[in-house]
């Protein structure tokens, strides 16, 4: 789902960005470059909301927001663009973020996409921009971003945070090691901590995303000599930070940047159409072929079978006291209340069909 949010300028451009242009590494010329730049942000959770806030306030001319999820109460502790009303109404994160940010800076074109980034749409959603910013919590998605980055020659900035720890790395195709030079494969499900299993404090989110945002500004104004190309790591609670020089980690046989074998981008959507969302007790099912039914049609079909709540972005169906189906207009379904793929597929087949 795409919604274009754009308004006529209402403020004096020179006044708005005056404190930023006074900063000599940016200046007037750098601000012009920022105003002409295009950025895509993948994931509008904790990191993504901070990233988007920085990009829009800095005057990046075009910001594309990509997220598959909707706002819930547990997000409000750290996802800075949302409020209780967004959570109560299950507003998709990309939409809620775009609405809030457009009130912040009407000079910026903001394009929200309520969708799951996958091999069928990744090049379209991530193409045509100058920079990709990582606000995700999923290594497979990061490897997909990495593939698109290498193939299209678009820099991207990796970021992650859990508990009080965070990490970030700037990746420039053809110059730096890519993510697969450093991590040959995604960690197995359940082997790493997530915000839903280990928690997270808000401060580390802002540290990581603010570092990413600052490196983004350096890239976009062309100040490459001051880029920080080391892998940065922090633990705010235990007062630790480090910087790892990864310059020598680039591999000639890397499947992405070495041999241009884009395993994640070229993956056939089969097993990948159903995935357990680690730590969330939910399973996502993404059909290869879009749904032909509208949310209104689904409401009529399902309301004789159980409680249905609907807004213009999604529909929630209570299949049992502990199991809910969340249906999106493109046919994507979240099965909430289980991480068992077999049970999720059974519920999907029962209520949605094959």
C-alpha positions, 0 to 999 in steps of 0.5 A: 500500500502506498500513500503519497503525502505532500504539501505546499511549503509554508515556512521560510526555507532559509529560517528553517535550516539556518542552524544547520547551514551555520554548521560549516561542514554542511553550509548552504551548498550542503543544504541544497544537496540534502534538499535534493536527496532521496532516502529510503528507510526500511522499518519504522520501529524504534530505529526507523522512527528516529531515523525518519525524524532526523531525515525529515527535520534535516530537510532531505527532499524525499523520504520513503518509509517502508514498514509492514506492521501497525502500531501497538501499545508496547511500541510507545516506550521507544518508537517516538513518532507514535501515540496512544491513539495510533495504537488504539486504532492499529494505524500502520506505522508507515502511515502514522509516521508520515502523518506526524512527520508531514506536520514537522516539515511540509517541505519534504515529500514523504512516501509511506509504503505499508508492505513487507519488503521481499524479493518481489518488490525490493528493487522497486522499493529501494531503487531510485534513492541515494541512500538506504537506512536500516531500521529493521530487526531482521537479518534476512531483510538486511541481507536483502537490502545488502543485495539490492545495495550492491546490485544497484550501487546504493550505499546503506547504513546498517543499524541494530539495537537490543537491551542496552547494546547497539551496532552500526556500520556504513556500507558503500558498494565497491569501497567497503566490505558488505554485510555478507563479507562480515556475516556469511549467513543470518543467525538461526531463529531463536539463537539471538536476542530480540527486543521482545525477548531481552527488552530494550531501553530507549537511549540505545535506540537514539544513540544508534539511529543518531549515529546512522543519521549523522553518517547519512548526512556526511554521505549526502553532502559528499563529505566522504573524508569524514565518514566513519567506516568502522563498525561501531558498538555500544553498551550504554548500561555497562559503559562500553563502546568500541570501534572495529576496523573492518576495512580488510574484511572485504572478501573476493569470494563474497556471494554478494559483492564478490561474485554478484550472486544475490541469494536473497534478492533472487530467492524464490518466494516459497518457504519465505512466504511464511515466517515466524516473527522471532520473539513476537509470538506471531507468524506472517504469511505473504501469498505470492498472488495478491488477494482479490478481496477488499477489507470490506469483503473480508469483514462481511465474510468473517464477522459471522465467525467471530469478532472483527475490527477494521480500519482503512488499512487492515482488519483484525479477526479473533479466531479464538480468545488467544489467536487473531488474524490481521489481514492487510489489503495485499493479502498479507496475514499476521497470525498472532498468538502462535509461533508454530508455522503448522498451526498458523498455516492451518488457521490461514487455510481455514479462514483465508483459503489456500 
